[in-house]
Amino acid sequence: MFPDWPTDLDDKPNELSWWISAVESAKAFGNDNFKKQDYKMALRKYRKALRYLDVCWEKEEIDEEKSSLLRKTKSIILTNSSACKLKLGDLNGALLDADFALREREGNAKAFFRQGQAFMALNDVDAAVESFKNALELEPNDGGIKKELAAAKKKIADRRDRERKAYSRMFQASAKSDANNDDDNC
């Protein structure tokens, strides 16, 4: 219905409502593809939605209310894009999209959640915990967030246990070495 690039339109409408409907249409196709687990196509549709959304800012009808709506929509699209990139294994891209989503709308619990998932996949567990905590503050009853936060905290606890055991072995070895040196000095 809409070309992939707004610049490919022969006749570019001036009405903001037309451009917003193009954004919503591309986003809906992205959501449909995501549900079908076609993450590459979903990602393409989300990118298309963002290209059309960028044109919206140039329209004269933009007021504070519409600007706020566009920022929220952009944040949602970027969050969805982050989810696609996580599924496709582009962990840094997923993290970047989640960060951009949060710049557009700080109160986006899903963006914090995706950010946390990306941090976990990148093995930055401490940062993941912070992201999941931020998400949980915004959505305190979300079971998925609670589950991911618990998994991240367990990973930190396991890491601390391994560190304690490693230090314990080092100190035991050091103590034995000191005892042997004391015996040699007699």
LINGI-V806001 format. One record per helix or strand of 3 or more residues. SS is the DSSP state (alpha for helix, beta for strand). FROM is the first residue (numbers start at 1). LEN is the number of residues. Records with the same first field share a line. If there is no record, write none. Layout:
SS: FROM-LEN + FROM-LEN
This chain:
alpha: 6-3 + 16-20 + 39-18 + 64-25 + 91-14 + 109-13 + 125-14 + 143-42
